[in-house]
Amino acid sequence: MRRNAAILGLAALCMLSLGASGSETGPDSTLLERARVARDCAVESGLLDHTGDRLAIIDFSLPSDEKRLWVIDNATGAVLFHELVAHGKNTGVKLAEDFSDIKGSNQSSLGLYVGAEPYIGKHGYSLRLDGLEPGINGNARDRAIVVHGAEYATNEFVQQHGRLGRSFGCPAVRPEVARPLIDELREGTPLFAWHAASDWSATSSLSSCSAR
């Protein structure tokens, strides 16, 4: 019994060291299913090599002072990360409302991405994203839409301002969680960004596929 308790304690410590929130609740089940469909359709169409071990989801329907980014273990369904994430400064203030894939728009984009290569940039350890949906997020790399850490994406910023700060369109996260989060997303993890009021389901080729 003592040995089992020690193992459980060590596992919990490891999760904390990775920056995981400890949340046992994932995204809304309907959103999770949409993300899985998009991922599977991307695999079927050859946009993704495989479904991968992880699935990341952002629900931009939620206000920025709420945790709206999840990273999920596909094998177990466990929530590995549940985090705050910023949206673009021209997407909205506290609420995300407007989205664009146009360079210079300073807006967030929706749809399915894949985590590409990490690099060291002006925000430190960062992750390039490739958008898999032309017309929705296909310009992500050219727009330098990346995952990075930012001081305006912290609980402290929320306490002071009632919302997160805003990026130029990047999904920015807490600096202390950026590296472990990026290491889960790098080189092949799909990331699905969603908003309930968007027309993504009507316009995306990844909203349904024959495999489903």
LUMFI-48877 format. One record per atom (N, C-alpha, C): residue in one letter; x, y, z negated. Coordinates in steps of 0.02 Angstrom, whole numbers, plus 50000, padded with zeros to 5 digits. Atoms other than C-alpha are relative to their C-alpha. Example, Ala and Ser with C-alpha at 12.3 -4.5 7.8 and 13.67 -1.06 7.14 Angstrom:
<sites>
A500454994150000 A506154977549610 A500455006050000 S499584994150003 S506844994749643 S499615005549963 
</sites>
This chain:
<sites>
M500414994050000 M500005000050000 M500435006350000 R499564994250001 R501395012049956 R500355001050067 R499664999649935 R502285007950119 R499535002950052 N500494997449952 N500685011250219 N499895007449989 A500114992950015 A500425027750129 A500595004150023 A499404996449978 A502215032750166 A500015000850076 I500024999749927 I501995028550350 I499505005250024 L500504995149982 L500395038750360 L500245007149985 G499744993450017 G501235053250273 G500525002350050 L499504998349950 L502685052650395 L499685001850066 A500354998549937 A501485052350543 A499695006949998 A500304993350006 A500575067550477 A500535005450005 L499464995249997 L502235076550453 L500245000950071 C499774999649931 C502745072450631 C499515004150042 M500504996249964 M501095079450698 M500075007449985 L499924993050018 L501365095550602 L500625002950032 S499384997549970 S503135097050667 S499935001350074 L500134998849929 L502455095950844 L499565006150011 G500424994249992 G501325110650809 G499274998350008 A500705001949993 A499705100750815 A499595003149945 S500414996450048 S498265109050728 S499694995549947 G500325004650047 G497625093450642 G499264999450013 S500715000349985 S495925096050721 S499814993050025 E500245006549977 E494935079950744 E499465000850053 T500544998649953 T493675088250860 T500285002450066 G499784997949934 G493975089351045 G499505004950031 P500464995549966 P493095100251174 P499314996950007 D500675002449986 D491255098851214 D500024993950047 S499975006349961 S490895081551287 S499875001150074 T500134998649929 T490185088751448 T500615003150033 L499394997049973 L491735099351473 L500544994850008 L499505005349996 L492855084551437 L499874995650061 E500165004049943 E491935074451569 E500165003750065 R499844996149940 R492105088551697 R500764999950012 A499275000049993 A493975089251664 A500244993350025 R499795006749979 R494145070551685 R499814998750073 V500215000849931 V493155070751847 V500485003850046 A499544996149959 A494245084751917 A500684996550006 R499365003549999 R495815075351868 R499984993850044 D500065006249962 D495215058951942 D499915001350075 C500084998149930 C494665067452103 C500675002350030 A499354997749976 A496385075452117 A500464994050013 V499615006149989 V497195058252099 V499764996650064 E500285003349941 E496025050952230 E500195003550064 S499844996249939 S496405064952353 S500755000950010 G499284999649992 G498285063652326 G500325006349973 L499724993950028 L498495080252236 L500404998649936 L499645002450059 L499075071152079 L500244992950012 D499745006849991 D500165055752074 D499634995049957 H500345004450046 H499265048351925 H499655004249947 T500394996250050 T498095053251783 T500435002549943 G499554997750052 G499535054651660 G499794997849930 D500135001950070 D499625051851473 D499605005249963 R500314994450034 R498905068851427 R499515003650046 L500454995649963 L497495080351480 L499915006349959 A500084993550034 A497465098851436 A499375003550027 I500634996849982 I495845108851436 I499985006949967 I500134993450027 I495495127451414 I499275001750013 D500694997949993 D493715133251382 D499975007649992 F500034992850001 F493685151651429 F499315002749985 S500664997850023 S491845152151382 S500025002649928 L499934998150070 L492415154151202 L500385006749995 P499634993850010 P493025171051136 P500724998649981 S499295001250008 S494885173551120 S500224999149927 D499815001050070 D494865173250929 D499844992949977 E500125007050016 E494335154950935 E500504995550036 K499555004949968 K495455140050973 K499634996950059 R500355002249940 R495005135551151 R500454996250049 L499545004249961 L496485125451214 L500104993449963 W499905006650029 W496585106751184 W500504996150044 V499615005149965 V497875093551232 V499804993349970 I500315006350021 I497145076051225 I500424994150024 D499675006349983 D497985059051223 D499494995750038 N500485003749959 N497135049351364 N499884993049974 A500065006950022 A497455032351286 A499564999449938 T500355000550064 T496735035951113 T499445005049991 G500484994750009 G495695051551136 G500185004949945 A499794995650054 A496665059950996 A500155007050025 V499844993049985 V496795078850996 V500705001449973 L499314998850020 L498655082550994 L500135007349984 F499964992850012 F498485101451002 F499315003050006 H500614995949995 H497045113350971 H500225007149982 E499644993850007 E497655130950996 E499625006150027 L500204993749969 L497265149151029 L500365000650067 V499684998749936 V497625154351208 V499725006550029 A500194993449974 A497605171551289 A499764999550072 H500184999349930 H496785176751452 H500285006550027 G499724994149967 G497255190151578 G499655006549979 K500274993750025 K497015208451535 K499425002750041 N500574997949959 N495825211251681 N499464994650004 T500525005250004 T494845195551641 T499475001949948 G500464997850052 G494035203551488 G500395002149939 V499674997850062 V494395210051314 V499984994149952 K500065005850043 K493805197651183 K499724994050038 L500315005249960 L492755187951306 L500294999950070 A499785000849931 A493385181151471 A499405000350046 E500594999049957 E492215186851609 E500164999750074 D499844999549929 D493115189551775 D500644996250015 F499445004449983 F494305177651862 F500215001250073 S499764998849932 S495395179152016 S500644996150011 D499385003249980 D496785170452111 D500425004850041 I499654995049960 I497385186652192 I500615002649963 K499394997450029 K499165192152161 K499915007349980 G500064993350026 G499225207852055 G499345001449966 S500664998950031 S497455205451988 S500045000249924 N499935000550073 N498095202151811 N499404996549968 Q500565003950025 Q496645190051792 Q500194992649995 S499925007350005 S496575171951737 S499644996750058 S500335004149949 S496085158451861 S499754993649968 L500305006250025 L495005143251832 L500254994150040 G499865005949961 G495105125551898 G500564995749974 L499515005150020 L496365111351892 L500705002050022 Y499294998849990 Y498225114351875 Y500394993649982 V499555005250025 V499705102851849 V500615003549971 G499394997350029 G501145106751732 G500594998150042 A499425001249958 A502745108451832 A500645000349957 E499365000050035 E504515112551776 E500045005549948 P499874994850050 P504985121751617 P500615004150020 Y499434995749986 Y506215136151623 Y500065005049943 I499904994750049 I506925149951514 I499905006750035 G500144993549970 G506185166951558 G499975005549948 K500024994350046 K505825183651478 K499604998649937 H500385002050059 H504605175151360 H500314993749967 G499685006050028 G505855161251317 G499794993850039 Y500165006549970 Y505435143051351 Y499295000350028 S500644999249966 S504025143251479 S499904994350049 L500175005549956 L503135131451598 L499645002650062 R500344998249938 R502715134551780 R499404995450011 L500615003749984 L500975129151834 L499895000250075 D500205000349930 D500455123452007 D499244999250003 G500715000549991 G498645126852051 G499834995150056 L500175005249951 L497845112352144 L499405001650042 E500624998349964 E496355121852213 E500085006650038 P499944993949960 P496645134152356 P499355004249997 G500574995650006 G495515149252340 G499745000849929 I500204999650070 I495285146052154 I500615001349956 N499394998950039 N497035144552081 N500634998250039 G499445002349958 G498155139752227 G500605004650001 N499444995250000 N499225155452208 N500365000449933 A499734999650068 A499715151552029 A500765000749999 R499274999650001 R501555148752065 R500245006850027 D499804993549972 D501705164252175 D499835005749953 R500214994950048 R500805174252041 R500394999649934 A499625001150062 A501995167651907 A499534998949941 I500455002050054 I500555160451806 I500324994149964 V499615004950037 V501475150851671 V499744999649928 V500125000650072 V501245144251495 V500615002849964 H499454997250038 H502295154451374 H499765002249932 G500164997550066 G502355160251196 G499945007550000 A500084992750005 A501785177751147 A499765001849931 E500204997750067 E501615187250984 E499275002249998 Y500704997949998 Y499905193351041 Y499514994150004 A500435006049998 A499255175351045 A500024996349933 T499925002950067 T499365172450857 T499405001549955 N500524998850050 N498195171350709 N500085007049969 E499874993550029 E499025186950639 E499735005650044 F500264995049954 F498565196850794 F499235000249996 V500735000350007 V496765190850778 V499775003549936 Q500184996950064 Q496705196250596 Q500045007650003 Q499924992849995 Q497295213650643 Q499535003250050 H500364996949945 H496295216350803 H499324996750014 G500635003349987 G494835204150799 G499984996050064 R499955003649936 R495425196050960 R500744998950014 L499325000649977 L496995190351048 L500185005850046 G499774995649947 G498045201651155 G499924996550067 R500135002749933 R498025198851342 R500644999850041 S499425001149957 S499265192951472 S499875003150069 F500104998149930 F499475196451658 F499644994450038 G500345005749970 G498475180551689 G500244993449974 C499715006250026 C499545167851598 C499614997549939 P500275002950062 P498855155851467 P500545000149946 A499494999150051 A499955162451326 A499784997049934 V500155003350063 V500055153351159 V500475002649945 R499574998150056 R500855155550987 R500734998250016 P499305001549986 P502755156851002 P500254993549969 E499745005950035 E503045143050874 E499734993450028 V500275006249972 V501965130650970 V500184999350074 A499885000049928 A502565135151145 A500444994050022 R499555005449978 R504015122751156 R499694993149994 P500295006750003 P503155107051089 P499404999150046 L500575000449955 L501585111051188 L500234999250072 I499745000449931 I502555113851349 I500304993250013 D499705006549990 D503495097651323 D499484994550009 E500545004749987 E501815088551323 E499715001050069 L500324998449937 L501245097351482 L500464999650060 R499514999549946 R502845097651585 R499984994150048 E499875005149949 E503085088251747 E499454994850007 G500525004649979 G501395080951784 G499364999849961 T500625000250039 T500085084251650 T499485004750031 P500534995649973 P498435090851722 P499725004649945 L500304995050044 L497705106551643 L499385002850036 F500634997849971 F495885111151674 F499745006149963 A500264993850029 A495285129051645 A499285001050024 W500725000049986 W493415131651636 W499655006049968 H500464995150031 H492065144651604 H499294998050020 A500685002549988 A490235139851586 A499615004250050 A500384995649955 A489625154851686 A500305000450070 S499674999649935 S490785151851834 S499644995750051 D500285004149946 D490325144452002 D500494994550021 W499505005149983 W491775132151995 W499684993650026 S500305006449981 S490645116852005 S499715000250071 A500304999449934 A489825123552163 A500515000950056 T499504998349949 T491425128752252 T500604995350003 S499395004150003 S492745116152199 S499894993250033 S500025006649970 S493115100552299 S500164994649948 L499825004850052 L493655092452135 L499444999149948 S500555000650049 S491965093952047 S499644993350006 S500275006749993 S491455076952114 S500404996450053 C499645003949949 C492215062752215 C499714993050001 S500315006649990 S491785045452278 S500194995149946 A499785004650053 A492785037152138 A499535000149941 R500454999550057 R491475043152014 R499304997450018 
</sites>
